[in-house]
Amino acid sequence: MRIDSFDHAILDALQRDGSMTNAALAEVVNLSASQCSRRRTALEDAGLIEGYSARLSATKLGFGLRAITRVNLRSHGQEDDFSQFIQAHPQVRSAFSVAGDADYVLDIRVRDLEAFADFIHKKLLPHPQVAHVRSEIVLQTLKDRKGLDLMA
């Protein structure tokens, strides 16, 4: 799908506020509400918009500990099993297969240090594919921007 400046403006507005009505979106991008609706549907159908969600405050909801955890596997070739393990544990908010000194980098959110230790010692380390785990506890978030800079 080829996108133009109006589509960029729609995508930019929606990633800032996914709950915008087509009428509100029309005011922002200078199109009619019906044109916004058609374009929005086309962007969704093309897979450029993957969904809509609310941004929740993890800290205010009691998930006060965030850790970045690097995982090395014992062997390769059975990553599907490890991937299924990651998918089954909601503590893992994001997981990335990476190049470098680790095989995977996990973004973990839990309520406290006890919950983190429980996940690491009782779930992650006992996994048969896991050889080595290194974690950093996030002390302060300096930047955690969601979305893409479409105007860059």
OpenMM code with the backbone's topology and positions (N, CA, C; nanometers):
from openmm import Vec3, app, unit

residues = "MET ARG ILE ASP SER PHE ASP HIS ALA ILE LEU ASP ALA LEU GLN ARG ASP GLY SER MET THR ASN ALA ALA LEU ALA GLU VAL VAL ASN LEU SER ALA SER GLN CYS SER ARG ARG ARG THR ALA LEU GLU ASP ALA GLY LEU ILE GLU GLY TYR SER ALA ARG LEU SER ALA THR LYS LEU GLY PHE GLY LEU ARG ALA ILE THR ARG VAL ASN LEU ARG SER HIS GLY GLN GLU ASP ASP PHE SER GLN PHE ILE GLN ALA HIS PRO GLN VAL ARG SER ALA PHE SER VAL ALA GLY ASP ALA ASP TYR VAL LEU ASP ILE ARG VAL ARG ASP LEU GLU ALA PHE ALA ASP PHE ILE HIS LYS LYS LEU LEU PRO HIS PRO GLN VAL ALA HIS VAL ARG SER GLU ILE VAL LEU GLN THR LEU LYS ASP ARG LYS GLY LEU ASP LEU MET ALA".split()
positions = [
    Vec3(0.0848, -0.1188, 0.0000),
    Vec3(0.0000, 0.0000, 0.0000),
    Vec3(0.0886, 0.1241, 0.0000),
    Vec3(0.0599, 0.2130, -0.0884),
    Vec3(0.1320, 0.3410, -0.0956),
    Vec3(0.0587, 0.4409, -0.0052),
    Vec3(0.1333, 0.5042, 0.0843),
    Vec3(0.0699, 0.5993, 0.1749),
    Vec3(0.1171, 0.7414, 0.1444),
    Vec3(0.0247, 0.8352, 0.1612),
    Vec3(0.0560, 0.9750, 0.1336),
    Vec3(0.0616, 1.0541, 0.2640),
    Vec3(0.0720, 1.1853, 0.2518),
    Vec3(0.0866, 1.2704, 0.3700),
    Vec3(-0.0373, 1.2648, 0.4598),
    Vec3(-0.1557, 1.2466, 0.4015),
    Vec3(-0.2767, 1.2347, 0.4834),
    Vec3(-0.2733, 1.1056, 0.5655),
    Vec3(-0.2295, 0.9971, 0.5011),
    Vec3(-0.2175, 0.8707, 0.5733),
    Vec3(-0.1157, 0.8824, 0.6864),
    Vec3(-0.0026, 0.9481, 0.6579),
    Vec3(0.0974, 0.9710, 0.7633),
    Vec3(0.0367, 1.0485, 0.8788),
    Vec3(-0.0396, 1.1517, 0.8467),
    Vec3(-0.1015, 1.2337, 0.9514),
    Vec3(-0.2020, 1.1518, 1.0326),
    Vec3(-0.2769, 1.0666, 0.9659),
    Vec3(-0.3739, 0.9802, 1.0354),
    Vec3(-0.3003, 0.8840, 1.1278),
    Vec3(-0.1958, 0.8194, 1.0763),
    Vec3(-0.1184, 0.7252, 1.1579),
    Vec3(-0.0548, 0.7954, 1.2777),
    Vec3(-0.0001, 0.9129, 1.2547),
    Vec3(0.0635, 0.9889, 1.3625),
    Vec3(-0.0384, 1.0252, 1.4701),
    Vec3(-0.1534, 1.0728, 1.4291),
    Vec3(-0.2580, 1.1113, 1.5254),
    Vec3(-0.3085, 0.9898, 1.6026),
    Vec3(-0.3287, 0.8785, 1.5338),
    Vec3(-0.3823, 0.7589, 1.5998),
    Vec3(-0.2828, 0.6951, 1.6960),
    Vec3(-0.1531, 0.7051, 1.6669),
    Vec3(-0.0593, 0.6463, 1.7627),
    Vec3(-0.0466, 0.7339, 1.8864),
    Vec3(-0.0823, 0.8612, 1.8772),
    Vec3(-0.0861, 0.9470, 1.9963),
    Vec3(-0.2147, 0.9241, 2.0748),
    Vec3(-0.3258, 0.8971, 2.0030),
    Vec3(-0.4547, 0.8736, 2.0680),
    Vec3(-0.5379, 0.7809, 1.9813),
    Vec3(-0.5290, 0.6528, 2.0092),
    Vec3(-0.5995, 0.5527, 1.9305),
    Vec3(-0.7500, 0.5540, 1.9486),
    Vec3(-0.7986, 0.6300, 2.0455),
    Vec3(-0.9432, 0.6342, 2.0700),
    Vec3(-1.0121, 0.7463, 1.9924),
    Vec3(-0.9380, 0.8175, 1.9086),
    Vec3(-0.9966, 0.9284, 1.8334),
    Vec3(-1.1099, 0.8803, 1.7435),
    Vec3(-1.2184, 0.9546, 1.7445),
    Vec3(-1.3271, 0.9264, 1.6507),
    Vec3(-1.2848, 0.9765, 1.5132),
    Vec3(-1.3559, 0.9332, 1.4116),
    Vec3(-1.3247, 0.9809, 1.2765),
    Vec3(-1.3506, 1.1309, 1.2646),
    Vec3(-1.4486, 1.1812, 1.3376),
    Vec3(-1.4760, 1.3252, 1.3355),
    Vec3(-1.3584, 1.4024, 1.3960),
    Vec3(-1.3059, 1.3563, 1.5085),
    Vec3(-1.1917, 1.4230, 1.5714),
    Vec3(-1.0677, 1.4105, 1.4833),
    Vec3(-1.0503, 1.2944, 1.4239),
    Vec3(-0.9379, 1.2714, 1.3338),
    Vec3(-0.9462, 1.3653, 1.2125),
    Vec3(-1.0665, 1.3856, 1.1618),
    Vec3(-1.0875, 1.4732, 1.0466),
    Vec3(-1.0412, 1.6153, 1.0764),
    Vec3(-1.0657, 1.6626, 1.1976),
    Vec3(-1.0222, 1.7971, 1.2358),
    Vec3(-0.8704, 1.8076, 1.2382),
    Vec3(-0.8048, 1.7023, 1.2836),
    Vec3(-0.6593, 1.7035, 1.2952),
    Vec3(-0.5915, 1.6978, 1.1583),
    Vec3(-0.6433, 1.6154, 1.0678),
    Vec3(-0.5752, 1.5930, 0.9399),
    Vec3(-0.6361, 1.6703, 0.8232),
    Vec3(-0.7399, 1.7470, 0.8495),
    Vec3(-0.8034, 1.8304, 0.7463),
    Vec3(-0.8635, 1.7511, 0.6310),
    Vec3(-0.9356, 1.6478, 0.6664),
    Vec3(-1.0145, 1.5701, 0.5715),
    Vec3(-1.1552, 1.5563, 0.6288),
    Vec3(-1.2479, 1.5092, 0.5487),
    Vec3(-1.3821, 1.4838, 0.6024),
    Vec3(-1.3790, 1.3572, 0.6878),
    Vec3(-1.4770, 1.3430, 0.7748),
    Vec3(-1.4854, 1.2249, 0.8607),
    Vec3(-1.5000, 1.0981, 0.7768),
    Vec3(-1.5758, 1.1052, 0.6667),
    Vec3(-1.5940, 0.9858, 0.5829),
    Vec3(-1.4631, 0.9482, 0.5130),
    Vec3(-1.3845, 1.0483, 0.4688),
    Vec3(-1.2545, 1.0182, 0.4077),
    Vec3(-1.1606, 0.9565, 0.5112),
    Vec3(-1.1632, 1.0098, 0.6336),
    Vec3(-1.0796, 0.9532, 0.7406),
    Vec3(-1.1189, 0.8103, 0.7694),
    Vec3(-1.2484, 0.7858, 0.7726),
    Vec3(-1.2973, 0.6508, 0.7991),
    Vec3(-1.2490, 0.5535, 0.6919),
    Vec3(-1.2604, 0.5914, 0.5654),
    Vec3(-1.2156, 0.5043, 0.4550),
    Vec3(-1.0650, 0.4797, 0.4630),
    Vec3(-0.9903, 0.5854, 0.4859),
    Vec3(-0.8449, 0.5720, 0.4929),
    Vec3(-0.8029, 0.4876, 0.6137),
    Vec3(-0.8691, 0.5112, 0.7271),
    Vec3(-0.8383, 0.4351, 0.8491),
    Vec3(-0.8627, 0.2861, 0.8243),
    Vec3(-0.9757, 0.2532, 0.7625),
    Vec3(-1.0083, 0.1137, 0.7322),
    Vec3(-0.9050, 0.0535, 0.6376),
    Vec3(-0.8634, 0.1305, 0.5365),
    Vec3(-0.7627, 0.0813, 0.4417),
    Vec3(-0.6290, 0.0578, 0.5125),
    Vec3(-0.5915, 0.1471, 0.6037),
    Vec3(-0.4665, 0.1307, 0.6790),
    Vec3(-0.4732, 0.0077, 0.7700),
    Vec3(-0.5906, -0.0154, 0.8287),
    Vec3(-0.6087, -0.1353, 0.9120),
    Vec3(-0.6020, -0.2615, 0.8260),
    Vec3(-0.6734, -0.2597, 0.7128),
    Vec3(-0.6767, -0.3767, 0.6239),
    Vec3(-0.5384, -0.4097, 0.5687),
    Vec3(-0.4566, -0.3078, 0.5465),
    Vec3(-0.3211, -0.3280, 0.4940),
    Vec3(-0.2239, -0.3736, 0.6028),
    Vec3(-0.2697, -0.3739, 0.7280),
    Vec3(-0.1853, -0.4184, 0.8380),
    Vec3(-0.0917, -0.3114, 0.8913),
    Vec3(-0.1063, -0.1868, 0.8450),
    Vec3(-0.0227, -0.0783, 0.8970),
    Vec3(-0.0662, -0.0397, 1.0381),
    Vec3(-0.1941, -0.0570, 1.0668),
    Vec3(-0.2452, -0.0403, 1.2028),
    Vec3(-0.2733, -0.1811, 1.2535),
    Vec3(-0.1995, -0.2215, 1.3553),
    Vec3(-0.2114, -0.3586, 1.4056),
    Vec3(-0.3177, -0.3713, 1.5140),
    Vec3(-0.3606, -0.2608, 1.5723),
    Vec3(-0.4619, -0.2664, 1.6764),
    Vec3(-0.4604, -0.1387, 1.7580),
    Vec3(-0.5459, -0.1343, 1.8577),
    Vec3(-0.5584, -0.0181, 1.9447),
    Vec3(-0.5534, -0.0652, 2.0893),
    Vec3(-0.4908, 0.0153, 2.1749),
    Vec3(-0.4858, -0.0217, 2.3155),
    Vec3(-0.4652, 0.1026, 2.4009),
    Vec3(-0.4938, 0.0882, 2.5284),
    Vec3(-0.4700, 0.1955, 2.6243),
    Vec3(-0.3318, 0.1777, 2.6855),
    Vec3(-0.2616, 0.2870, 2.7122),
    Vec3(-0.1322, 0.2801, 2.7813),
    Vec3(-0.1602, 0.2866, 2.9308),
    Vec3(-0.1231, 0.1834, 3.0009),
    Vec3(-0.1476, 0.1742, 3.1445),
    Vec3(-0.0216, 0.2087, 3.2224),
    Vec3(-0.0391, 0.2601, 3.3425),
    Vec3(0.0738, 0.2897, 3.4299),
    Vec3(0.1075, 0.1642, 3.5089),
    Vec3(0.2155, 0.0985, 3.4708),
    Vec3(0.2564, -0.0247, 3.5387),
    Vec3(0.2826, 0.0024, 3.6867),
    Vec3(0.3499, 0.1111, 3.7167),
    Vec3(0.3836, 0.1435, 3.8556),
    Vec3(0.2581, 0.1671, 3.9383),
    Vec3(0.1653, 0.2470, 3.8878),
    Vec3(0.0425, 0.2762, 3.9624),
    Vec3(-0.0462, 0.1530, 3.9774),
    Vec3(-0.0293, 0.0568, 3.8872),
    Vec3(-0.1066, -0.0671, 3.8960),
    Vec3(-0.0345, -0.1752, 3.9769),
    Vec3(0.0786, -0.1372, 4.0382),
    Vec3(0.1461, -0.2295, 4.1287),
    Vec3(0.2573, -0.3127, 4.0678),
    Vec3(0.2943, -0.2849, 3.9430),
    Vec3(0.4040, -0.3576, 3.8796),
    Vec3(0.5279, -0.2677, 3.8841),
    Vec3(0.5873, -0.2594, 4.0019),
    Vec3(0.6922, -0.1623, 4.0283),
    Vec3(0.8316, -0.2026, 3.9872),
    Vec3(0.8517, -0.3256, 3.9445),
    Vec3(0.9863, -0.3677, 3.9071),
    Vec3(0.9915, -0.4043, 3.7595),
    Vec3(1.0892, -0.3441, 3.6937),
    Vec3(1.1145, -0.3751, 3.5528),
    Vec3(1.2594, -0.4192, 3.5416),
    Vec3(1.2815, -0.5262, 3.4682),
    Vec3(1.4164, -0.5773, 3.4489),
    Vec3(1.4385, -0.6083, 3.3018),
    Vec3(1.5605, -0.5846, 3.2600),
    Vec3(1.6034, -0.6242, 3.1265),
    Vec3(1.6913, -0.7476, 3.1473),
    Vec3(1.6501, -0.8589, 3.0895),
    Vec3(1.7172, -0.9866, 3.1137),
    Vec3(1.7696, -1.0443, 2.9830),
    Vec3(1.8976, -1.0806, 2.9841),
    Vec3(1.9614, -1.1419, 2.8680),
    Vec3(1.9709, -1.2918, 2.8920),
    Vec3(1.9329, -1.3675, 2.7920),
    Vec3(1.9299, -1.5136, 2.8047),
    Vec3(2.0158, -1.5766, 2.6964),
    Vec3(2.1012, -1.6703, 2.7372),
    Vec3(2.1769, -1.7537, 2.6437),
    Vec3(2.1217, -1.8954, 2.6532),
    Vec3(2.1023, -1.9569, 2.5373),
    Vec3(2.0515, -2.0937, 2.5324),
    Vec3(2.1664, -2.1932, 2.5298),
    Vec3(2.1385, -2.3151, 2.5767),
    Vec3(2.2385, -2.4229, 2.5760),
    Vec3(2.2726, -2.4643, 2.4330),
    Vec3(2.1678, -2.4753, 2.3511),
    Vec3(2.1879, -2.5163, 2.2124),
    Vec3(2.0798, -2.4493, 2.1276),
    Vec3(2.1016, -2.4527, 1.9992),
    Vec3(2.0070, -2.3895, 1.9079),
    Vec3(1.9396, -2.4953, 1.8231),
    Vec3(1.8275, -2.4583, 1.7675),
    Vec3(1.7537, -2.5522, 1.6838),
    Vec3(1.6171, -2.5857, 1.7414),
    Vec3(1.5976, -2.5585, 1.8699),
    Vec3(1.4680, -2.5841, 1.9326),
    Vec3(1.4120, -2.4556, 1.9942),
    Vec3(1.4339, -2.3439, 1.9250),
    Vec3(1.3895, -2.2161, 1.9777),
    Vec3(1.2381, -2.2065, 1.9910),
    Vec3(1.1634, -2.2890, 1.9153),
    Vec3(1.0174, -2.2870, 1.9250),
    Vec3(0.9717, -2.3171, 2.0666),
    Vec3(1.0388, -2.4093, 2.1332),
    Vec3(1.0053, -2.4445, 2.2707),
    Vec3(1.0274, -2.3252, 2.3641),
    Vec3(1.1392, -2.2560, 2.3463),
    Vec3(1.1675, -2.1384, 2.4285),
    Vec3(1.0693, -2.0260, 2.3964),
    Vec3(1.0367, -2.0097, 2.2706),
    Vec3(0.9385, -1.9089, 2.2295),
    Vec3(0.8027, -1.9359, 2.2927),
    Vec3(0.7603, -2.0603, 2.2956),
    Vec3(0.6334, -2.0964, 2.3604),
    Vec3(0.6383, -2.0676, 2.5103),
    Vec3(0.7517, -2.0947, 2.5724),
    Vec3(0.7713, -2.0643, 2.7139),
    Vec3(0.7525, -1.9144, 2.7391),
    Vec3(0.8168, -1.8318, 2.6554),
    Vec3(0.8071, -1.6864, 2.6689),
    Vec3(0.6625, -1.6402, 2.6513),
    Vec3(0.5944, -1.6938, 2.5508),
    Vec3(0.4553, -1.6554, 2.5250),
    Vec3(0.3642, -1.6906, 2.6426),
    Vec3(0.3964, -1.7955, 2.7139),
    Vec3(0.3115, -1.8432, 2.8241),
    Vec3(0.3301, -1.7650, 2.9538),
    Vec3(0.4290, -1.6768, 2.9603),
    Vec3(0.4567, -1.6048, 3.0853),
    Vec3(0.4327, -1.4551, 3.0679),
    Vec3(0.3240, -1.4041, 3.1257),
    Vec3(0.2889, -1.2628, 3.1078),
    Vec3(0.3878, -1.1658, 3.1715),
    Vec3(0.4749, -1.2149, 3.2576),
    Vec3(0.5779, -1.1274, 3.3165),
    Vec3(0.6704, -1.0739, 3.2070),
    Vec3(0.6873, -1.1517, 3.1023),
    Vec3(0.7729, -1.1112, 2.9907),
    Vec3(0.6879, -1.0245, 2.8985),
    Vec3(0.7129, -0.8941, 2.9031),
    Vec3(0.6338, -0.7990, 2.8251),
    Vec3(0.6801, -0.7903, 2.6807),
    Vec3(0.8101, -0.8029, 2.6594),
    Vec3(0.8671, -0.8032, 2.5252),
    Vec3(0.9830, -0.9016, 2.5242),
    Vec3(1.0052, -0.9621, 2.4097),
    Vec3(1.1172, -1.0551, 2.3952),
    Vec3(1.1747, -1.0385, 2.2556),
    Vec3(1.3065, -1.0345, 2.2501),
    Vec3(1.3747, -1.0114, 2.1238),
    Vec3(1.4840, -1.1153, 2.1039),
    Vec3(1.4892, -1.1735, 1.9855),
    Vec3(1.6029, -1.2550, 1.9450),
    Vec3(1.7055, -1.1554, 1.8931),
    Vec3(1.8279, -1.1614, 1.9466),
    Vec3(1.9256, -1.0570, 1.9158),
    Vec3(2.0589, -1.1148, 1.8699),
    Vec3(2.1352, -1.0297, 1.8031),
    Vec3(2.2739, -1.0606, 1.7708),
    Vec3(2.3588, -0.9996, 1.8814),
    Vec3(2.4686, -1.0615, 1.9132),
    Vec3(2.5554, -1.0081, 2.0182),
    Vec3(2.5865, -1.1147, 2.1202),
    Vec3(2.6085, -1.0727, 2.2447),
    Vec3(2.6520, -1.1674, 2.3473),
    Vec3(2.5376, -1.2439, 2.4130),
    Vec3(2.4144, -1.2196, 2.3726),
    Vec3(2.2997, -1.2941, 2.4247),
    Vec3(2.2194, -1.3475, 2.3066),
    Vec3(2.1395, -1.4494, 2.3330),
    Vec3(2.0508, -1.5015, 2.2298),
    Vec3(1.9175, -1.4267, 2.2308),
    Vec3(1.8724, -1.3910, 2.3521),
    Vec3(1.7444, -1.3218, 2.3687),
    Vec3(1.7588, -1.2115, 2.4722),
    Vec3(1.6800, -1.1062, 2.4545),
    Vec3(1.6678, -1.0008, 2.5542),
    Vec3(1.5198, -0.9923, 2.5894),
    Vec3(1.4926, -1.0000, 2.7200),
    Vec3(1.3554, -0.9971, 2.7698),
    Vec3(1.3316, -0.8703, 2.8503),
    Vec3(1.2161, -0.8113, 2.8332),
    Vec3(1.1706, -0.6988, 2.9149),
    Vec3(1.0676, -0.7576, 3.0107),
    Vec3(1.1019, -0.7611, 3.1379),
    Vec3(1.0189, -0.8275, 3.2387),
    Vec3(0.9585, -0.7238, 3.3323),
    Vec3(0.8280, -0.7350, 3.3590),
    Vec3(0.7572, -0.6485, 3.4532),
    Vec3(0.6899, -0.7358, 3.5580),
    Vec3(0.7207, -0.7083, 3.6838),
    Vec3(0.6596, -0.7807, 3.7951),
    Vec3(0.6308, -0.6828, 3.9079),
    Vec3(0.5619, -0.7308, 4.0098),
    Vec3(0.5225, -0.6430, 4.1206),
    Vec3(0.6400, -0.5999, 4.2078),
    Vec3(0.7344, -0.6923, 4.2327),
    Vec3(0.8427, -0.6593, 4.3255),
    Vec3(0.9602, -0.7548, 4.3058),
    Vec3(1.0647, -0.7347, 4.3845),
    Vec3(1.1857, -0.8163, 4.3729),
    Vec3(1.1577, -0.9637, 4.4033),
    Vec3(1.0701, -0.9894, 4.4964),
    Vec3(1.0347, -1.1284, 4.5294),
    Vec3(0.9702, -1.1977, 4.4095),
    Vec3(0.8806, -1.1302, 4.3409),
    Vec3(0.8164, -1.1880, 4.2228),
    Vec3(0.9183, -1.2083, 4.1097),
    Vec3(1.0132, -1.1152, 4.0990),
    Vec3(1.1178, -1.1283, 3.9980),
    Vec3(1.2056, -1.2503, 4.0279),
    Vec3(1.2489, -1.2632, 4.1525),
    Vec3(1.3321, -1.3773, 4.1924),
    Vec3(1.2574, -1.5084, 4.1698),
    Vec3(1.1292, -1.5086, 4.1989),
    Vec3(1.0472, -1.6279, 4.1788),
    Vec3(1.0449, -1.6665, 4.0307),
    Vec3(1.0231, -1.5688, 3.9444),
    Vec3(1.0200, -1.5974, 3.8011),
    Vec3(1.1556, -1.6488, 3.7523),
    Vec3(1.2631, -1.5812, 3.7917),
    Vec3(1.3965, -1.6204, 3.7451),
    Vec3(1.4343, -1.7589, 3.7969),
    Vec3(1.4193, -1.7812, 3.9288),
    Vec3(1.4680, -1.9054, 3.9902),
    Vec3(1.3758, -2.0255, 3.9714),
    Vec3(1.2468, -2.0012, 3.9642),
    Vec3(1.1532, -2.1141, 3.9555),
    Vec3(1.1016, -2.1419, 3.8154),
    Vec3(1.1175, -2.0456, 3.7249),
    Vec3(1.0637, -2.0659, 3.5911),
    Vec3(1.1708, -2.0558, 3.4824),
    Vec3(1.2434, -1.9429, 3.4781),
    Vec3(1.3365, -1.9212, 3.3680),
    Vec3(1.4608, -2.0104, 3.3780),
    Vec3(1.5303, -2.0062, 3.4889),
    Vec3(1.6530, -2.0862, 3.5023),
    Vec3(1.6293, -2.2368, 3.4908),
    Vec3(1.5201, -2.2917, 3.5425),
    Vec3(1.4978, -2.4364, 3.5267),
    Vec3(1.4620, -2.4805, 3.3842),
    Vec3(1.4311, -2.3852, 3.2957),
    Vec3(1.3959, -2.4244, 3.1589),
    Vec3(1.5150, -2.4989, 3.0982),
    Vec3(1.4918, -2.6141, 3.0387),
    Vec3(1.6026, -2.6977, 2.9909),
    Vec3(1.6905, -2.6335, 2.8837),
    Vec3(1.6420, -2.5358, 2.8116),
    Vec3(1.7228, -2.4721, 2.7078),
    Vec3(1.8060, -2.3561, 2.7607),
    Vec3(1.7766, -2.3070, 2.8799),
    Vec3(1.8445, -2.1884, 2.9314),
    Vec3(1.9785, -2.2261, 2.9924),
    Vec3(2.0843, -2.1652, 2.9416),
    Vec3(2.2190, -2.1900, 2.9925),
    Vec3(2.2633, -2.0798, 3.0876),
    Vec3(2.2320, -1.9550, 3.0526),
    Vec3(2.2844, -1.8425, 3.1306),
    Vec3(2.1861, -1.7263, 3.1245),
    Vec3(2.1717, -1.6568, 3.2396),
    Vec3(2.0805, -1.5424, 3.2501),
    Vec3(2.1543, -1.4282, 3.3187),
    Vec3(2.1418, -1.3088, 3.2623),
    Vec3(2.1968, -1.1873, 3.3232),
    Vec3(2.0854, -1.0825, 3.3235),
    Vec3(2.0654, -1.0191, 3.4373),
    Vec3(1.9574, -0.9215, 3.4475),
    Vec3(2.0066, -0.7882, 3.5000),
    Vec3(1.9432, -0.6834, 3.4518),
    Vec3(1.9625, -0.5494, 3.5056),
    Vec3(1.8271, -0.4997, 3.5519),
    Vec3(1.8206, -0.4491, 3.6740),
    Vec3(1.6982, -0.3909, 3.7276),
    Vec3(1.6932, -0.2453, 3.6821),
    Vec3(1.5822, -0.2043, 3.6258),
    Vec3(1.5661, -0.0663, 3.5813),
    Vec3(1.5429, 0.0211, 3.7046),
    Vec3(1.6308, 0.1178, 3.7256),
    Vec3(1.6183, 0.2103, 3.8388),
    Vec3(1.5336, 0.3313, 3.8038),
    Vec3(1.5480, 0.3786, 3.6803),
    Vec3(1.4741, 0.4952, 3.6361),
    Vec3(1.4569, 0.4857, 3.4851),
    Vec3(1.3387, 0.5179, 3.4377),
    Vec3(1.3135, 0.5176, 3.2945),
    Vec3(1.3361, 0.6584, 3.2415),
    Vec3(1.4332, 0.6723, 3.1548),
    Vec3(1.4645, 0.8027, 3.0970),
    Vec3(1.3823, 0.8294, 2.9716),
    Vec3(1.3530, 0.7231, 2.8974),
    Vec3(1.2721, 0.7360, 2.7766),
    Vec3(1.2097, 0.6010, 2.7471),
    Vec3(1.0814, 0.6016, 2.7222),
    Vec3(1.0096, 0.4784, 2.6911),
    Vec3(0.8988, 0.5145, 2.5934),
    Vec3(0.9394, 0.5602, 2.4794),
    Vec3(0.8445, 0.6119, 2.3811),
    Vec3(0.7849, 0.4994, 2.3009),
    Vec3(0.6576, 0.5016, 2.2875),
    Vec3(0.5877, 0.4042, 2.2047),
    Vec3(0.5618, 0.4677, 2.0677),
    Vec3(0.5389, 0.3857, 1.9693),
    Vec3(0.5074, 0.4380, 1.8367),
    Vec3(0.6324, 0.4653, 1.7546),
    Vec3(0.6096, 0.5228, 1.6378),
    Vec3(0.7152, 0.5497, 1.5422),
    Vec3(0.7162, 0.6978, 1.5066),
    Vec3(0.8332, 0.7497, 1.4746),
    Vec3(0.8446, 0.8879, 1.4294),
    Vec3(0.8257, 0.8861, 1.2783),
    Vec3(0.7022, 0.9065, 1.2336),
    Vec3(0.6698, 0.8957, 1.0924),
    Vec3(0.7183, 1.0136, 1.0103),
    Vec3(0.7500, 1.1217, 1.0745),
    Vec3(0.7911, 1.2420, 1.0025),
    Vec3(0.9422, 1.2479, 0.9831),
    Vec3(1.0147, 1.1487, 1.0343),
    Vec3(1.1619, 1.1483, 1.0226),
    Vec3(1.2058, 1.1038, 0.8852),
] * unit.nanometer
topology = app.Topology()
chain = topology.addChain("A")
for resn in residues:
    res = topology.addResidue(resn, chain)
    for name in ("N", "CA", "C"):
        topology.addAtom(name, app.Element.getBySymbol(name[0]), res)
